[in-house]
Amino acid sequence: MPLTSRPTEMTSPLLWRDLCVFDGHQTLPEPMAVVVADGRIVQLTPMTAFDASDLEHYQDMGSGGVMTPGLVDCHTHLVFGGSRADEYEARLEGVSYEEIARRGGGILSTVNATRSATEDELYATAKPRLEALIADGVTTVEIKSGYGLDVDNELKMLRVARRLGENLPVRVMTTLLGAHALPPEYRDNSDGYIDLVCDEMIPRAASEGLADAVDVFCEKIAFSVAQCERVFRAALAHGLPIKAHAEQLSNLGGTAMAAGLGALSADHIEYLDAHGIDAMRKAGSVAVILPGAFLTLRETQRPPIAGLREAGVPMAVATDANPGSSPMFMPTLMLNLACTLFQLTPREALSGMTANAASALGQPSLGRIQEGAPADLCVWDIHSPAELAYAVQPGRLRQRIFHGGLSA
């Protein structure tokens, strides 16, 4: 059942006992006690050292199971109008993603439906998608724009995303993805559209406080490296961090360019080369892998996982929930796919949807279980963290804690 209420107010510290704790990077070696108060983790103690003599001072929240940080879905496109089930069918009949885009389908078909929808209509259709993520353990989610492709409709999408975060028990980070595709009115003037993004869209989003970051789609069916760099420089001039869809369908060098400008992340990166990996390593950028899109598009070029691992580039995992290339709204499924398709270990996959995903959003205090960290937590009815990746099985989430209170 979707977890949609606001956190429950508690007056005494909350106590969990005898937990197997995955702290965002590793499984702690012994059973732990976790105490939460005032929205933060105030005590993380091995059970062998926990003083149980004053249990009456705590609200006992139970014992056993696995506690992880609340899941962080760092790449989604949850706000959109319409459906692209017809394109899904066409791809299964052999039509390529690029050919669909050239026919006016793909992103542009969603643009038409999104432009036609009101804010209330977009909110009503996005809400159950977000509730599905929440029910699967997500406490922080990034939501991109990118289906408006003009100033008013891009800002409309961002307002809907902000509203979702205000009304549901989840932290919503918003990303302006104005440079997602070329709108039909700029079909023969891509530089003119980039002017619009840089000179009007980014300043408006920044001044109205609607965006937490700016993204681009750097690809031969979208925008060139030089055009994306212009967008990034405009974003940075307005104090907004940058992220990139890059090296998904070809190797243009967008990742290296983005990393050189301090990008939080480069996402997809199936065609990333050694130069791009080294640039990410030097910049501390996070590699966000998106197995849902890889699966849906039936791709064969896998991200360079071994190279990223060897270089020490942190890897995040996300749903890429969107109407075309990843209509999937189950984060724990992505853990399984990241392991099965890309050969991440279960520990790497879970780090990828907790600590590393939080870093990809520029929020390193999230996605961790440590004293002083925000108390966004999940307790699962499993015996080891690896089970979250091993089995695709709804119903394992026992408790979800957001801002230190239960969401139920």
N, C-alpha and C positions, 0 to 999 in steps of 0.2 A: 504494500500500500504506500502511495507517495507520502513523504514526510513533509508536511506543509505548514505546520504551526511555528510560531516564533519560539525561541528558547524559553524553557520554563525557568521562572525566577526561583533561586535557591538562596537560603540564608546561611546554611552551614556548609563547610567544605564537603566536596563529593569524594568518595573513596572507592577505588576499585582494587581488588586483591587477587593475588595468585595469577597474574596475567603473563602471558607470553607477549613481549613488547617488541615490535619492529619500530625503530626510532626514526625511520626515514632513510637510513643508510644500511642498517644491519639489524639482525635479531639479537637482542640482549641475551647474555648467556644463562640467566637464571630467572625464576619467577619474580615478578615485580609488583610493588604497590604504587599506585598513582593517585595523587591528591590534586584536586582542582578547586580553586577559589578565585572569585573576582575575574572570571574569564581567562585565567591562565593556569598553567601547570605549576604548582607550587612545591610539589615533592615527587620525586621519582626515586624509589628506594627498593633495593632487594628485599624480598620478604624476610630473609634471615636477619635483616637489620631493622625491620619495621617494628615500632613499639605499638603493640595492639592493646595496651592497657587502658587507653582512653578512647575506645571506639565510639563511645556515646557522643563524642564531640564531632563525629563525622556523619554524613548521610551515606550509608552503605549502598553502593550501586551494584554490588554483586562480585562474583569471583569467577575465575577461569576464563577460557577463551583467549583470543588474540586481539590485542589492541594495536592499531596502526594510526598514524596521522589521518585526519580526514583526507580523502582523495582530492587531488587537484587536477582538473581537466583544463589544460593550458592552451587548447586550440579547438575552438568550436565556432560554428556559424549557425547558432540556434534560432536566430530571428530571420524568418523569410516567409514569403508568400508562395502558395501553389505547391505543386508536386512535380517530380520528374520521373515518375514510374514509366512513362512511355520511353524515355531515353535509356532507362535501365533495360527495358525490353530490347531496344535497338542495339545496345552494346552486346547483348547476348546473341543477337542475330549477326554480329560481326562488324558493326559500325564502330569506328574508333572514336575515342574521346575528342581528338582534334577535329575530326570530320563533323561530329555533332556540333561543336563550337562554331565551325565555319558555316554551318547551315543556319545559324542564328539560334541554335539551342544552347544547351549548357547553361552557363552563368546567365546569359542574356534572357533566357526564358524565365528564370527566377526573378530577374530584374523587372520584367513586365508585371509579374504577379505581385511583387513587393511594392512597386510604385502604385499599383491600383488599390492596395490595402490601406486601411486606416491604422492609426496607432493601436486602437482598441482591438482591431482584428488581428494584427500582428502579435499583440500581447496574448490574446486568447489562444492562438495556435502555438506560440512558443512556450507557454506555461507548462503544458503537459510534457513537453520534451525536457524541460529543465527539471520537472518533478521526477522524471525517470532517472536522471543523473543523481539527484538527491537521494532517491530510494536505493541507489546502488553505492552510496557512501561518499558522494562528492560534497565538499564543504566550500570549495573555491572553484570558480569557473571563469574562463575568459570567453567573452562573446564578441565576435567581430561584426562590423558592418560589411559592406561590399556588394549588396544587392540593390542599392539605390542608384549609385553612379551619377548622382547630381547632388548639389549641396543640401537641398531640403530633404530629400529622401534618405541620404546617408545620416543626417542628423536625426531624422525620424527613427531610424533603426537604433541608433545609440540611445535615444530617449527611452525606447521600449526596453532595451537591455538594462538601463539604470532602474527603470520601474520594476523589472523582475527582481532585481537585487533588493529593492526596498520592501517588496511584498512577500518574498520567500526567504526561508532561513538558509541563505547561502551568500557567500561573498562573490559579487560579480565584478570582474575587471573588464573594461570595455576597450576595444581596439578599433581605430578607424582604418578601414581597408578600402579607401576610395579608389586606389590604384589596383583594383581587382580584375577589371576587364574594361575594354573600350566601349562606351555606350554608343548606341546607333547614331545619335546626333553628332558624334565626333568620329564617325567611321573613317574619314580621310584626314583626320587632324589629331593624331595621338599626342603630339607635343602641346597642342592647344588644350587638350583635356588635362594633361599634367600641369599646365599653367593653372587651370581651375582648381585642381587638388591643392597645389602649393599656395596659391594666392588667396583663395576663398575658403575652401573646405577645411583645411588644417587650422587657419586662424579662427574660424567660427567654432570648430569643435573644441579648441583650446580655450577660447574666451568664455564659452558656455559651460566649461567643466565636464564635457561629455565623453572625453577620451582619456584613457590611461596610457595609450601607446598608439603607434602608427605602424601599419603593415603594408607590404606591397606584394604583388605577384610578379616575380621576375622570371619571365619565360617567353619563349618565342611566340606563343599564342596570346601573350599579354603585353608586358612592357620590358623595354631593354634595360640593361645594366645602367646606362647613363640616365635614363628617365627615372629609374628607381632611386638612384643616388640623389637626384634633384628633390624627390619627395622626402627622402631621409633627411637631407640638409634643412629642408623647411620644417620638418617635425622637430629636429633638434633645436632649431632657432626658437621654437615655441615651447621648449622645455619638455618635449614628449619623447620617451624612449622609443626605440625602433625594433622591429621584428621583420622577418622576411619569409615568404613562400619562395623557395629557391631550389634549383636543381631537381625538380620533380620529373620533368619530361626530357631534359637535356642539360648539358653542363655549360652554362653561360658565364659562370664566374660571379654570380650574384651573391653567393654566400661569402666569398672572400671580400667582396666590396662591403657587404653589410657588416661583417666582423671588423673590418678596418675602421668602421665608424662607430664601433662599440655596441653592435646589436645585442639585445638580450638573447635572441635565439635565431636560428635558421631552421625552417620546418620543411618536411618531406625529404629532401636531400638524397634521393635515390641515386642521382648521378654525381654526387660530390666526389671530387678528386683529392689527391694528397695535399695539393696547395690549399684547397679550401679547408681541409681538416686542420692544417697547421695554422691557418689564419684564425680559426675558431679557438684553437688551443691558446694562442697568444692573447686573444681578446677575452677569454673566459666565457664565450658564448655557449649556449646550450643547444644541442642537437635534438630537435623534436621529431620523433618518428611517428608515423601515422599509418599503422597497419590496416585500419579499416578502409582507407582509400586504396591502398595497395591491393587489398583483396577484391574490393568492388570493381576496380578498373582492370582486374586480372593482369596486373603488371608482372614483369619478370625480372626487372632490374632492382635488386635489393640495396638498401642503404649500406654504406661501408662500415658495418658494425665493428668488425675486427680492427679496422684502422682507427675508428673513433675510440674504441676501448684502449688500444695500444697508446694513443696520444693522450689519454686521460681527459677527453672531452666528455662532459656530463651528458647523459642521454635521458631525455624525457619521453613519455608516452602519452598520447592524447587520442580522443575519439575522432577529431575532425568532423564532428556531427554536422552534416549539411545535407541539402536535398538531392545533390547529384552524385558525388563520388564517395560519400560515406554516410548513408542514411542509417546510422547506428547510434543508439543512445544508451549503451550499456558499458560503462568504463571497465568493469572487471573482465568483460569479453576482450577488451584491448590488451589486457595483461596476458591473456592466453595467446592471442594472435601475435603479440610481440615476441613471445617465446617460440611459438610454433613456426611462424613465418620467417622471423629474423634472427632466431637463435640467441635472444637475450636469455640470461638466467632468470628464474623467478625473482631473485633478489634485485637484479638490475631493473626488471620490469616494474616492481613495486617502488623502488627508489624513483623510477621514471614517472610515476604518477603521484609522488609525494614530494620529497625534498627537491629533486631536480626539476620537477614541473613548477614548483613554487619559484625557483631561481629563474626559470624561463619567463616568469611574469614580473621579475624584479622584486619578489617578496620572499627573501631568504629566511625570514623568521617563521614562515608557514611551512607546512609539510614536514614538521619535525616533532618529536616527542623529547623534550628536554625541559629542565626547570626554567621557568620564565617565559616559555613559548606560549603563544595563544592556544587555548584549549579547544582546538578543532580536532575531534578524535572519532574513531570508529572502533566498536567492539564487535568482533565476528565470532560466530559459533563454529569455529574451526580449531584444529590442533596446532597448525603451523602456518606461518605466512605464505609459504609456497602453495598452499591449497587454493589461494585466491587466483593464481594463474593456472593451476593444474586443472581445475574443474570450472566449466561454464554452468553456474548453478545459482539462480536467484534464491533469495530467502535466507542468506547466511548472516545478514547484518542484524545484530542483536540490538545495538544502541548506536545512535549517531549524536555526537555532542558538537554543538556549534556555539562559539563564543562562550563556552563554559556551561551551557545549559542543554538539557535534552531537547531534541526535536522529535516530536512524535505525532 
